[in-house]
């Protein structure tokens, strides 16, 4: 039987101030009674509980991809992949979250590294997940027995509850970005995890060019008539870079022809969507690709909820709140809730970025809000979604 944790009453101090009662011995005695019964009056905590706008526990931060890759390669020679550790995944730890392996209070991001010939064992968990490949070729993720090729620029979502394993069939190591809603699951105490089989079946270790999910669902604007019902998460396990790249290029081409197709001048973006209902690919995670043409500057915007970004290609400058960084291929950065964000591509080429956020959670709770400046003029307008 678990031993109950010791009681830790909050120390209440009578202080004069707007909306506060006058400090008196009687008030101090009342506060001691509150402490004994583990009670906290709203009038002493309202500033923390109900601030005028979101105040994230996380802070903006940037990680350099090349340094992450060096450290992951070191782990590749020292840390085995197998039962217990499960994955050679190295999580981003936001500097303001007390050393926890969380990029933001709701989002988990990590670099995963798999050596040649290695298998990451099968397991499943309730948390929703995805993989985004910055570079490399030769790893197959096996989801529910369906072997799915992983290549540069590919986005591979996987809803919670699915058995999955990874296999590196190449002669070189491969690294990619993992994203999950682990911190949200921890905060809501909703986590489940199960070990799967020790080894995959020979047929599951095959290396097909197209997975079964792509053969069934990977046809733009078309869905199998045998499956008319909407599904809460996408059944398509791979969104290929060739399609994403073409969609971004066409938006910028249409803009150049005088048509409204972009978020703002020179800023194209696409959202990965569930082909059964048009919504986000995963119930708790929104995923997008952005492209800024050479020299373009995005509008400045902020939103309720946090996001993690990775530079896929190109270089530029990122401003998050009071932080400003030069970024290049592979670099990652965090945008906490309600922190203003501005992107700028370098003058010699386009800037491509992958983004994931927790927006679907706040939309479901009717708490999502976005504020965007007015075409770069600095005049702000707020919208809900």
MOCORSUL-V208585 format. One record per residue. RES is the residue in one letter. SS is DSSP state (@ for helix, = for strand, . for the rest). PHI is phi in whole degrees, -180 to 180 (999 if undefined). BURIAL is I if it has 9 or more other ideal C-beta (glycine too) atoms within 8 Angstrom, else O. Layout:
{{RES;SS;PHI;BURIAL} {RES;SS;PHI;BURIAL}}
This chain:
{{X;.;999;O} {X;.;-67;O} {X;.;-83;O} {X;.;-59;O} {X;.;-68;O} {X;.;-63;O} {X;.;-68;O} {X;.;-128;O} {X;.;-65;O} {X;.;-78;O} {X;.;-77;O} {X;.;-102;I} {X;.;-121;O} {X;.;-75;I} {X;.;-134;O} {X;.;-73;O} {X;.;167;O} {X;.;-57;O} {X;.;77;O} {X;.;-105;I} {X;.;-70;O} {X;.;-68;O} {X;.;-64;O} {X;.;-143;O} {X;@;-56;O} {X;@;-66;O} {X;@;-67;I} {X;@;-60;I} {X;@;-65;O} {X;@;-62;O} {X;@;-65;I} {X;@;-65;O} {X;@;-65;O} {X;@;-57;I} {X;@;-62;I} {X;@;-63;O} {X;.;-99;O} {X;.;57;O} {X;.;-120;O} {X;.;-132;O} {X;.;-73;O} {X;@;-60;O} {X;@;-65;O} {X;@;-94;O} {X;.;-126;I} {X;@;-64;I} {X;@;-63;O} {X;@;-82;O} {X;@;-81;O} {X;.;-134;O} {X;.;-71;O} {X;.;-68;O} {X;.;-155;O} {X;.;-58;O} {X;.;-126;O} {X;.;-70;I} {X;.;-72;O} {X;.;-83;I} {X;.;-125;I} {X;.;-60;I} {X;=;-157;I} {X;=;-124;I} {X;=;-119;I} {X;.;-85;O} {X;@;-61;I} {X;@;-61;O} {X;@;-69;O} {X;@;-61;I} {X;@;-65;I} {X;@;-61;O} {X;@;-69;I} {X;@;-65;I} {X;@;-64;I} {X;@;-63;O} {X;@;-64;I} {X;@;-62;I} {X;@;-91;O} {X;@;-115;O} {X;.;-113;O} {X;.;-76;O} {X;.;-106;I} {X;.;175;O} {X;.;-60;O} {X;.;110;O} {X;.;-84;I} {X;.;71;I} {X;.;-136;O} {X;.;-89;I} {X;=;-115;I} {X;=;-119;I} {X;=;-85;I} {X;.;-75;I} {X;.;-113;I} {X;.;-60;I} {X;.;-64;O} {X;.;-106;O} {X;.;-110;I} {X;.;67;O} {X;.;83;O} {X;.;-72;O} {X;.;-81;O} {X;.;-119;I} {X;.;-73;I} {X;.;-142;I} {X;.;-62;I} {X;.;-124;I} {X;.;-120;I} {X;=;-116;I} {X;=;-137;I} {X;=;-152;I} {X;=;-95;I} {X;=;-108;I} {X;=;-132;I} {X;=;-127;I} {X;.;-79;I} {X;.;-57;O} {X;.;77;O} {X;.;-80;I} {X;=;-117;I} {X;=;-90;I} {X;=;-65;I} {X;=;-73;I} {X;=;-158;I} {X;=;-148;I} {X;=;-151;I} {X;.;-76;I} {X;.;-71;I} {X;.;-81;I} {X;=;-147;I} {X;=;-154;I} {X;=;-127;I} {X;=;-127;I} {X;.;-99;I} {X;.;-78;I} {X;.;-160;O} {X;.;109;I} {X;=;-159;O} {X;=;116;I} {X;=;-101;I} {X;=;-116;I} {X;=;-95;I} {X;=;-112;I} {X;=;-114;I} {X;.;57;O} {X;.;84;O} {X;=;-99;I} {X;=;-79;I} {X;=;-122;I} {X;=;-67;I} {X;=;-116;I} {X;=;-137;I} {X;.;-53;I} {X;.;85;I} {X;.;-77;I} {X;=;-114;I} {X;=;-127;I} {X;=;-84;I} {X;=;-153;I} {X;.;-67;I} {X;.;-60;I} {X;.;91;O} {X;.;-95;I} {X;.;-65;I} {X;=;-154;I} {X;=;-147;I} {X;=;-129;I} {X;=;-140;I} {X;=;-96;I} {X;.;-94;I} {X;.;-95;I} {X;.;-98;O} {X;.;-127;O} {X;.;-65;I} {X;=;-141;I} {X;=;-127;I} {X;=;-151;I} {X;=;-93;I} {X;=;-101;I} {X;=;-132;I} {X;=;-144;I} {X;.;-99;I} {X;@;-54;I} {X;@;-60;I} {X;@;-65;I} {X;@;-65;I} {X;@;-65;O} {X;@;-64;O} {X;.;-96;O} {X;.;53;O} {X;.;-124;O} {X;.;-82;I} {X;.;-135;O} {X;=;-149;O} {X;=;-140;O} {X;=;-76;O} {X;.;-105;I} {X;.;-68;O} {X;.;-72;O} {X;.;-136;O} {X;.;-78;I} {X;.;-70;O} {X;@;-52;O} {X;@;-66;O} {X;@;-78;I} {X;@;-94;I} {X;.;-72;O} {X;.;-128;O} {X;.;-72;O} {X;.;-68;O} {X;.;-130;O} {X;.;-76;I} {X;@;-61;O} {X;@;-63;I} {X;@;-70;I} {X;@;-64;O} {X;@;-91;O} {X;@;-114;I} {X;.;-89;I} {X;.;-127;O} {X;.;-53;O} {X;.;76;O} {X;.;-124;O} {X;.;-137;O} {X;.;-66;O} {X;.;-66;O} {X;.;-75;O} {X;.;-131;O} {X;.;-81;O} {X;.;-80;O} {X;.;-68;O} {X;.;-116;I} {X;.;-68;O} {X;.;-135;I} {X;.;-65;I} {X;.;-85;I} {X;.;-84;I} {X;.;-95;I} {X;.;-149;I} {X;=;-112;I} {X;.;-82;I} {X;@;-61;I} {X;@;-58;O} {X;@;-72;I} {X;@;-64;I} {X;@;-61;I} {X;@;-65;O} {X;@;-65;I} {X;@;-67;I} {X;@;-62;I} {X;@;-68;I} {X;@;-60;I} {X;@;-68;I} {X;@;-66;O} {X;@;-64;I} {X;@;-61;I} {X;@;-63;O} {X;.;-88;O} {X;.;94;O} {X;.;-103;O} {X;.;-78;O} {X;.;-144;I} {X;.;-118;I} {X;.;-66;O} {X;=;-159;I} {X;.;-51;O} {X;.;80;I} {X;=;-121;I} {X;=;-96;I} {X;=;-156;I} {X;=;-133;I} {X;=;-115;O} {X;.;-71;I} {X;=;-131;I} {X;.;-80;I} {X;.;-68;I} {X;.;-89;I} {X;.;-147;O} {X;.;78;O} {X;.;-90;O} {X;=;-61;I} {X;.;-65;I} {X;.;-130;I} {X;.;-63;I} {X;.;-115;I} {X;.;-129;I} {X;=;-104;I} {X;=;-131;I} {X;=;-146;I} {X;=;-121;I} {X;=;-123;I} {X;=;-137;I} {X;=;-110;I} {X;.;-66;I} {X;.;-51;I} {X;.;81;I} {X;.;-73;I} {X;=;-124;I} {X;.;-76;I} {X;.;-66;I} {X;.;-91;I} {X;=;-141;I} {X;=;-138;I} {X;=;-151;I} {X;.;-70;I} {X;.;102;I} {X;.;-111;I} {X;=;-149;I} {X;=;-122;I} {X;=;-120;I} {X;=;-134;I} {X;=;-74;I} {X;=;-87;I} {X;=;-154;O} {X;.;93;I} {X;.;-147;I} {X;=;178;I} {X;=;-130;I} {X;=;-124;I} {X;=;-121;I} {X;=;-125;I} {X;.;58;O} {X;.;-91;O} {X;=;-101;I} {X;=;-136;O} {X;=;-133;I} {X;=;-83;O} {X;=;-129;I} {X;.;-144;I} {X;.;-47;I} {X;.;92;I} {X;.;-61;I} {X;=;-119;I} {X;=;-148;I} {X;=;-113;I} {X;=;-117;I} {X;.;-70;I} {X;.;-56;I} {X;.;65;I} {X;.;-91;I} {X;.;-67;I} {X;=;-128;I} {X;=;-141;I} {X;=;-118;I} {X;=;-143;I} {X;=;-85;I} {X;.;-63;I} {X;.;-78;O} {X;.;-107;O} {X;.;176;O} {X;.;-72;I} {X;=;-118;I} {X;=;-106;I} {X;=;-136;I} {X;=;-97;I} {X;=;-138;I} {X;=;-135;I} {X;=;-145;I} {X;.;-100;I} {X;@;-53;I} {X;@;-60;I} {X;@;-63;I} {X;@;-74;I} {X;@;-64;I} {X;@;-64;O} {X;.;-92;O} {X;.;58;O} {X;.;-115;O} {X;.;-80;I} {X;=;-147;I} {X;=;-127;I} {X;=;-125;I} {X;=;-125;I} {X;=;-68;I} {X;.;-88;I} {X;.;54;O} {X;.;80;I} {X;.;-85;O} {X;.;97;O} {X;.;-75;O} {X;=;-103;O} {X;=;-134;O} {X;=;-104;O} {X;=;-135;O} {X;=;-109;O} {X;.;-148;O}}
